[in-house]
Amino acid sequence: VVLAAEHIIKGWEGLRLVAYRDIVGVWTICYGETLGVRAGMRKTAAECEALLYERVYRDFYIPMSECAAPAFVQAPVAVQAAMLGGGYNFGVGGWCGSTAARYIRAKLWRQACDAQTAWNRAGGKVVQGLVNRREMGDASRIGEGELCVTGLQ
């Protein structure tokens, strides 16, 4: 959870203390939080930090661990973190039904890392920022794919 939050989610989502509409028009705040967000909402950096850790653990790590049990928690930590980063961005339901999750269940870690790169669209269009996030990152941020394969043999 810490690896996902600190090295994927924070860097790619960025911190916004005032609610805004994201690329597809969804009200968003903090580090990409959308649950219960409405126009005019404000949060402090400390509130955003606490909310991020709570949500990643409760609403992403637990359900993703359950839908890909028992293999998810047996995956290398970097694989778990990369999958959590993706799930946080495109949703638990999407992740649990994904090819990446199927590969996790089969303990095919490298294939899971590769499969997650397919989630690179918003509003039906490929978005370069999502390509970077899912793959090898950019000059200032590690990508999920890059993190995912670290430590794999």
RACORNOR-V705199 format. One record per residue. SS is DSSP state (2 for helix, 1 for strand, 0 for the rest). PSI is psi in whole degrees, -180 to 180 (none if undefined). D_CENTER is the distance of its C-alpha to the mean C-alpha in Angstrom with 2 decimals. Layout:
BEGIN
<<SS:PSI:D_CENTER> <SS:PSI:D_CENTER>>
END
This chain:
BEGIN
<<0:-45:10.36> <2:-46:12.09> <2:-45:11.00> <2:-48:7.21> <2:-48:8.37> <2:-36:11.14> <2:-15:10.33> <2:-63:6.95> <2:-52:6.00> <2:-46:9.78> <2:-40:10.88> <2:-33:9.05> <2:-36:9.26> <0:162:12.63> <0:122:14.83> <1:121:17.02> <1:-9:19.57> <1:135:21.06> <1:142:19.62> <1:165:19.28> <1:130:18.61> <0:-172:15.59> <0:-26:16.22> <0:13:16.95> <0:12:18.83> <0:133:16.69> <1:131:17.62> <1:150:14.94> <1:169:15.48> <1:-127:14.36> <0:58:10.82> <0:16:9.87> <1:133:11.45> <0:-17:13.28> <0:116:14.95> <0:13:18.63> <0:140:18.48> <0:164:21.74> <0:139:23.74> <0:-8:25.23> <0:143:22.89> <1:148:22.71> <0:159:21.11> <0:165:21.86> <2:-39:19.62> <2:-41:20.35> <2:-41:19.42> <2:-43:16.03> <2:-49:15.43> <2:-43:16.68> <2:-42:14.77> <2:-52:11.35> <2:-41:12.43> <2:-49:14.13> <2:-43:11.48> <2:-42:8.79> <2:-57:11.82> <2:-45:13.76> <2:-4:11.69> <2:-57:8.83> <2:-50:10.39> <2:-55:13.80> <2:-35:13.43> <2:-37:11.37> <2:-39:14.05> <2:-42:16.67> <2:-20:15.92> <0:28:15.84> <0:149:18.54> <0:1:19.96> <2:-34:18.32> <2:-48:14.72> <2:-10:16.25> <2:-13:18.58> <0:153:16.13> <0:147:16.20> <2:-41:14.12> <2:-35:12.47> <2:-47:11.58> <2:-45:10.19> <2:-43:8.06> <2:-42:6.82> <2:-40:6.38> <2:-41:4.69> <2:-43:2.07> <2:-48:2.99> <2:-39:4.39> <2:-35:3.60> <2:-42:4.39> <2:2:6.99> <0:147:8.05> <2:-44:9.39> <2:-45:12.56> <2:-45:11.41> <2:-46:9.61> <2:-28:12.73> <0:6:15.01> <0:164:13.58> <2:-38:15.48> <2:-44:12.82> <2:-38:13.32> <2:-43:17.01> <2:-36:17.09> <2:-48:15.48> <2:-32:18.23> <0:1:20.73> <0:34:19.58> <0:79:19.29> <2:-48:16.61> <2:-42:17.30> <2:-36:17.40> <2:-44:14.00> <2:-47:12.64> <2:-41:14.77> <2:-34:14.02> <2:-20:10.32> <0:-15:11.73> <0:-18:13.36> <0:71:10.60> <0:23:12.07> <1:151:13.95> <1:131:14.30> <0:29:17.56> <0:0:18.59> <1:141:18.73> <1:131:17.10> <0:123:15.63> <2:-38:16.18> <2:-36:13.42> <2:-35:10.88> <2:-49:13.15> <2:-46:13.02> <2:-46:9.27> <2:-26:9.17> <0:-111:12.45> <0:10:14.32> <0:-157:13.31> <0:-166:16.27> <0:-25:19.09> <0:-6:17.33> <0:143:13.72> <0:143:12.53> <0:161:10.48> <2:-42:8.16> <2:-43:11.44> <2:-48:13.57> <2:-42:11.97> <2:-42:11.84> <2:-6:15.55> <0:130:16.82> <0:-6:19.35> <0:148:19.68> <0:none:23.35>>
END
